């Protein structure tokens, strides 16, 4: 089983088979939740979720990796979205094309900075906004990173519980959702273990 260190996104890896499925759990409505170790930017699902800032300036972390691999088109479309709609809120999602990525769309959400207040509600809102956006696009599959657990400082174990609960709640409320597969694609071992703990076998 391949492992991915915390510097994975900054090494410019060309390896195309890094992602490893670790666990599958059911979600309401005969849907599947998968936990995968690897690189979000290699995911071939219909959409990947970008953990963005409110101005959709993709200069660091997962956002930088997505634009680096997907191309300038993603940042250009993001700037256009902000010019048209203003800064992105925690309860909103924006989407752009995916440039050179394997997916069709990048769905951008803003996770909370740890210490900003009401962080759990904001994180749950961001997850559910991404799912609602995917439903508007009539997508069947989507991959998330561990939102806010990097430079925003959200503790991974707490984030894992919030994100999994938000997924469960969304599909309970939206039984007609077009989504059939949700994947959590995680790149460092402590985060992987936090999400596995939140989704016991």
SEZARO-279596 format. One line per field, with one value per residue (C-alpha): x, y, z; residue in one letter. Coordinates in Angstrom, 3 decimals. Layout:
// residues N
X	(X_...) .
Y	(Y_...) .
Z	(Z_...) .
res	(A_...) .
//
This chain:
// residues 201
X	(0.000_1.450_1.760_1.784_3.683_2.618_4.822_3.137_1.407_4.631_6.856_5.314_4.819_4.111_2.922_-0.584_-1.449_-0.936_-4.566_-5.495_-9.043_-9.059_-12.696_-16.235_-19.247_-22.936_-24.656_-28.437_-30.237_-27.990_-25.019_-21.383_-18.777_-15.173_-12.045_-8.951_-5.320_-3.731_-3.775_-7.100_-5.876_-5.646_-9.245_-11.217_-14.643_-16.980_-15.993_-13.404_-13.898_-11.374_-10.832_-10.609_-10.466_-13.296_-11.645_-10.857_-7.165_-5.598_-2.098_-1.465_-2.253_-4.819_-5.999_-2.499_-2.084_-5.382_-4.416_-0.876_-2.100_-5.303_-3.900_-4.491_-8.039_-9.237_-7.839_-9.122_-12.676_-12.451_-11.552_-14.461_-16.834_-15.741_-16.031_-19.599_-20.808_-18.461_-16.522_-17.615_-19.376_-19.149_-22.669_-22.007_-20.201_-18.791_-17.795_-15.344_-14.201_-11.329_-8.776_-6.326_-7.560_-9.250_-12.518_-15.116_-15.573_-13.875_-16.368_-14.939_-15.998_-14.628_-13.859_-13.498_-10.254_-9.871_-10.458_-12.778_-15.885_-18.744_-16.275_-18.228_-21.362_-19.313_-17.562_-20.830_-22.300_-19.353_-19.702_-23.416_-22.989_-20.599_-23.098_-25.931_-23.774_-23.044_-26.767_-27.420_-24.933_-26.627_-23.362_-23.118_-19.663_-17.581_-14.298_-13.538_-10.298_-10.175_-11.482_-9.773_-7.401_-4.264_-3.204_-6.653_-5.828_-9.088_-8.271_-8.456_-10.443_-13.079_-13.246_-13.687_-16.682_-18.259_-17.780_-19.127_-22.138_-22.772_-22.752_-25.184_-27.504_-27.514_-28.512_-31.122_-32.726_-32.154_-33.169_-33.484_-29.891_-28.190_-24.984_-24.183_-20.521_-18.745_-15.029_-12.801_-9.295_-6.704_-2.975_-1.294_-1.443_-2.778_-5.705_-6.340_-6.488_-8.827_-11.315_-11.057_-11.885_-14.939_-16.047_-15.399_-15.497) .
Y	(0.000_3.344_6.162_9.895_12.309_15.814_17.363_15.399_18.378_20.379_17.670_17.778_14.006_12.500_9.174_8.418_5.448_6.946_6.840_3.835_2.973_2.205_1.881_2.048_2.893_3.324_6.689_7.201_6.282_3.453_5.772_5.051_6.959_6.035_6.956_7.100_7.912_9.934_13.031_14.825_16.294_12.803_11.892_10.921_11.529_14.111_16.857_17.559_20.045_22.803_24.170_27.818_31.263_33.762_35.552_32.270_33.165_29.737_30.412_27.625_24.101_22.032_25.073_25.711_22.029_22.022_25.063_23.843_20.589_21.921_25.108_28.866_28.440_27.470_30.625_32.786_31.422_31.828_35.516_35.954_34.350_36.688_39.739_38.737_37.477_38.902_36.934_33.356_32.658_29.477_28.475_28.975_27.010_28.175_25.930_26.217_23.930_21.601_22.541_19.672_17.666_14.288_15.529_17.711_20.411_21.981_22.998_25.700_26.149_28.184_26.255_28.033_29.186_27.507_30.096_32.250_31.079_28.727_26.572_23.327_24.908_26.700_23.483_21.562_24.391_24.267_20.500_20.743_23.695_21.598_18.734_21.082_22.505_18.977_18.283_21.443_20.101_16.659_14.923_11.357_11.473_13.941_13.895_16.053_16.905_17.305_20.876_23.402_20.861_22.314_25.937_26.842_24.731_22.794_19.667_16.654_14.375_17.026_17.908_14.252_13.895_17.114_16.260_12.708_13.926_16.654_14.076_11.858_14.777_16.072_12.788_12.151_15.491_15.092_11.527_12.465_13.713_12.734_11.856_8.174_8.271_10.603_10.111_11.621_11.829_12.420_12.854_12.584_9.673_11.496_12.832_9.414_7.877_10.600_9.924_6.157_6.596_8.672_5.885_2.618_-0.605) .
Z	(0.000_-1.046_1.458_0.756_2.967_3.975_1.254_-1.529_-3.141_-3.335_-4.845_-8.315_-8.397_-11.829_-10.438_-11.692_-9.445_-5.995_-4.844_-2.721_-1.648_2.092_3.110_1.719_3.864_2.927_2.816_2.866_-0.339_-1.499_-1.921_-1.135_0.855_0.044_1.981_-0.205_0.499_-2.275_-4.439_-4.982_-8.268_-9.803_-9.051_-12.183_-10.614_-12.115_-9.658_-7.011_-4.189_-3.652_-0.145_-1.172_0.386_-0.017_-2.953_-4.768_-4.951_-5.267_-3.969_-1.454_-0.283_-2.148_-4.145_-5.470_-6.382_-8.268_-10.331_-10.877_-12.387_-13.954_-15.444_-15.376_-16.695_-13.201_-11.594_-14.450_-14.116_-10.334_-10.675_-13.068_-10.536_-7.745_-10.016_-10.827_-7.426_-4.789_-2.151_-1.532_1.783_3.877_2.834_-0.888_-3.575_-6.882_-9.732_-12.594_-15.331_-14.455_-17.097_-17.602_-14.599_-15.029_-13.511_-15.264_-12.630_-9.631_-6.935_-4.667_-1.034_1.863_5.014_8.362_9.917_13.292_16.022_13.900_15.761_14.894_12.982_13.024_11.560_8.899_7.889_7.674_5.582_3.179_2.707_2.080_-0.304_-2.399_-2.508_-3.492_-6.287_-7.539_-7.538_-9.568_-12.116_-11.969_-11.082_-9.817_-8.185_-6.195_-4.243_-1.187_0.585_4.364_4.308_6.641_8.241_6.597_6.970_8.384_11.444_11.961_14.054_11.743_14.074_14.682_10.974_10.067_12.378_11.130_7.457_7.750_9.739_7.142_4.353_6.229_6.979_3.410_1.817_4.501_3.582_-0.177_-1.070_-4.770_-5.020_-8.274_-6.385_-5.943_-4.863_-2.438_-1.976_0.720_-0.751_1.973_1.549_4.972_7.381_10.495_8.445_6.912_10.378_11.652_8.859_9.209_12.902_11.921_9.532_11.387_9.398) .
res	(X_X_X_X_X_X_X_X_X_X_X_X_X_X_X_X_X_X_X_X_X_X_X_X_X_X_X_X_X_X_X_X_X_X_X_X_X_X_X_X_X_X_X_X_X_X_X_X_X_X_X_X_X_X_X_X_X_X_X_X_X_X_X_X_X_X_X_X_X_X_X_X_X_X_X_X_X_X_X_X_X_X_X_X_X_X_X_X_X_X_X_X_X_X_X_X_X_X_X_X_X_X_X_X_X_X_X_X_X_X_X_X_X_X_X_X_X_X_X_X_X_X_X_X_X_X_X_X_X_X_X_X_X_X_X_X_X_X_X_X_X_X_X_X_X_X_X_X_X_X_X_X_X_X_X_X_X_X_X_X_X_X_X_X_X_X_X_X_X_X_X_X_X_X_X_X_X_X_X_X_X_X_X_X_X_X_X_X_X_X_X_X_X_X_X_X_X_X_X_X_X) .
//
